Amino acid sequence: MEPTPGAATGIVTVGLLMSASDLPAEPLVSALARDRPGIELRLMTAYSGHLQRWLDDGDLDLSLLYNLASTPSLNAHPLVREHLWAVAPPDAGLRTDRPVPFARVAAHPLVMPTAGHALRSLIDAAAARAEVKLDVAVQTNSMRVQKRLVPAGHGWTILPDVGIAEDVAGGTLSAAPLSEPDVWRSIVLGMPRTGRTPPAVEVVARELTRQVRTAVHEGSWPAARLHAQGAATEGE
């Protein structure tokens, strides 16, 4: 299918969070291939900190990020808030309908993201609010490694539901929402402030936003809640 004369065209490089890339990637590609054939997508997946650096450096045109407010160089448009979950081996018997107090999670050795990782900062802040000390058994910068070490008996972990839903459904992990305190991450769409936004980038930004909202509405992102239009990002 040839692009319509005057339609938005060009290469658009999009950053997707490693923990949530499976949800919007395929429907985003399908929608743009169908409706905007003149746009060529490049999808990059990484952790939020890496994506933010690439966006600042001009290597990305737009990106999903989390727990980021607008900065002098970036506009952050709030999309969803997502509950973090305790993740354990199947024999721990965690249930998706029974929240687990943070103190119970902290009673186990933990497989944690490395220090400085945005998710680790959220977890450390929650531990401080719960007034518990974390027993960190191992640290890793790979969510895949986190998920493999848990059923192998090296400890529990804490991850967003979107990154573990298939593992829980397949019986390789058990999981439950964190409580006392609840722990949330806020996912935003980050775009550079500088210069005029190319039409192709605007098109992709609108479509990515639509796909994220559709995933929440249709229940394929069950732990996420849509931000109200114009709401500020939250540092929870």
N, C-alpha and C positions, 0 to 999 in steps of 0.2 A: 504493500500500500504506500503510495507516494504522499508526502506531506502536502497539504493545501497551500497554495501560494499565499505568502504573508503570514503563515502560521509560525509559532515559536519553534525554532530549530537550534541545534547545537549539542555539545557535550555537557552534561551536568553530573558532577561527582557528589555523591550522597554518602554521608557517614551514618552507619547503623550500629546501635549498641550490640555488643556481642551477646548479651543476655537476652536480647529481644529481636534479633535480626530475622528469625524465621517467620515472625508474624507479618510484617509489612512487605518483605522483600518480593515474594512472588506476585501478590496482588498488585503491588506498585508497578512492577515490570509489565504485567499483563495489561493493566489499564492504560499505561502510556504507549505500549506497542499497538494497542487497538485504536486509541484516540489521538495520540500525538506521535506519529511515526517519524517525525523529523527530529525528535529528541533522542540522543544516545545516552543511556545511563551508565554510570560507573559506580558500583556499590562497594564501599569500604567498611569492614567491620572491625571494631576494636573496643577497648574499654573507654569510658567517658573521658578520662583525662587525656588519653592519646588523641581521641577525636577532637577535643577542644584545642589541643596544640596544632593539629593539622588544619583546623578551621582558622585559627589565628595566623598560621603561616601561609594561608591561601591555597592549600592543597585540597580543600573541600569547599564546595559551594554552599552547602547546608548540612546540618547533622542533627540527629537525635542526641541529646545529652541529658544528664540528670543532676539534680540539686545544684543548678546554676541559675543565678540571677543575671539580669542584663549587665553587661560590662561596657567600658568605653569603646571596645572594639566589636562587641557582639550584641545583637538583639536576641533575647530568649523569650519565646512564645510558649506559655504553659500549655501542655496537652493533657497529661494524666498524672494521677497519684497512684502509686502501687505499693501494696503491703508487702513487707518482707516476711519470710517464713523460716521457721526452724526446720532443718533437714537432718534426718537420722537414718540408720539402717532399717530395713523393713521390720525386724523383730522388735524395734522400739515401739511399734504400734501407734505412731503419731497419726492423727486423723484430721482431715481437712476441715471438719466441722467443729473441732475442739481446739481453740487457741491454747497456746502453751506459754506460761509465764517465762519471762526472760531468765529469771533466777534458776529455773529448772534446766534451761539450755546451758547456762553457765556452770552447772554442776558437772558437766561432761568435758573431756578434752575437746578442743575445737580445731577444725581445719579452717583456716582463715585466709582472706585476701592479704596480700602483703601490706605493710604499713605504708601510708600515703595514698593507697587506693581509695577512691571515693566511697566505695561500699564499706571498706574497713573503718573509715571515719564515722559513718553512720552507726556502725555496730559499736564502736568504742564510746560514742556519745550516749547510746542507749544503755550500755553497761554502767556508765557513770550515773545516769538517771536512776537505774535500778540499784545502784550502790553494791555492785558485785564485781569480783575480780575474774577476769577471763583466764582460763588455762589453755593457752595456745600450744597445741601439739605440733602443728606444722603450718607454714605460710606458703602460699603459691599465688602467682599472677594469672593462673589459668582456671576458669570455671570448670572446664572439662576435668582437670585434675582434681579439683575440689570434689566433684561428683563421683569420681572413681575411688577416692580415698575413704569416703564415708562408708559405703557398703563393705569395704575391706577391713573396717574396724578401727580406723585411725582417729575417729572422733565424729562429732556432729558438726554441722555448719549452718550458715545463715545465707539465704539467697532469695532473690525475687521469684515469685511463683512462676512467671513466664519462662524461666530458665530450667525449671524442674518438672513441669506438668507432665511431660511424656514419661519421665523416669518414674514418677509416682504412679501414673496410670499403668505402667508396665511392671510395677511391683519391685523395682530395683532400689527404690528409696521410699521412705515414709516422710510425711511433712505435715506441718500445721502452722497457722498464722501465729506470729509472735504477739504476746500481750504483756502488759505490766512492765514496761510500756509497749504500746504499739510502735512499730517502726515503719516509716513510709519513705519512699523516694519519689521525688517529683521529676517527671520526664518532660523536657522542653524541646522545642525545635529551635536550634541556634542558627543564626544567619549573620554574616558580617554587616556592620553598619556602614562601611565605607562605600562610596560611589553608588551608582544606579544599579539596581538589581536587574540582571538580564531577564527578558520575558520567559525564556525556557526555565530559568531557576524559579521564577514565581509560579509557573505551572507545576513544576515538580513539588514545590513546597505545599501548594494547595492539595495536590493529590496525596502526598505522604500524610498530611494532616487528616485527610478524609479516610485513608486506610487505617490509621491508628484509631480514629473514632469509631469506624465500622467494626473493628476487632473488639472494642469494648461493648458496643451496642449488641453485637451478635453473640457475646459470651465466650469468644475464643481467648479473651484476656480477662478471666474472671476476677482476679485480684486487683484490677485497676479500676479507678474511678475518674471520670472526666473532670478536668478543671472547668470551673465556670469561665465563660468568656471574659477575658480581661483580668482574671485573677493573677495575683503575683505568685511566683514560685515560692515553695515553702522549704525551709531548711530543716525539716524534721529528719 
